[in-house]
Amino acid sequence: MKHTLPAFLLLALAVAVLFSVVAAAIAFALARWEGAAVPSALSRCGIAFAASLTLCLAIFSALDRT
């Protein structure tokens, strides 16, 4: 089973990145819907992407230690 570990890790990383992109897109859409300017909405989008990716990777790291 050890030969599948890198593939599983890449799949988990891809899922984390895709989840973060979706969260960033939703944050951008909500900021624009609220009436924020595009630079401000992009800033919120980047913050949401970074926060959700950090949270996903922290959870994966915690799961790996158990």
C-alpha positions, 0 to 999 in steps of 0.5 A, spaced: 500 500 500 505 504 500 506 505 493 499 509 493 501 514 498 504 519 493 498 519 489 493 520 495 497 526 497 497 529 490 489 528 490 488 530 497 492 537 495 488 537 488 482 537 492 484 542 497 486 547 492 480 546 488 476 547 495 480 554 496 478 556 489 471 555 490 471 559 496 475 564 493 470 565 487 464 565 492 468 571 496 469 575 490 462 574 488 459 576 495 464 582 495 462 584 488 454 583 490 456 588 496 458 593 492 465 593 493 470 595 487 474 590 483 481 591 487 477 590 494 474 584 491 480 581 489 483 582 496 478 579 499 478 573 494 486 572 496 484 572 503 479 567 502 483 563 498 489 563 503 485 562 509 481 556 506 488 553 503 491 553 510 485 550 514 485 544 509 492 543 509 492 544 517 487 539 517 490 534 512 497 535 517 493 533 523 490 527 520 497 524 517 499 525 524 494 520 527 
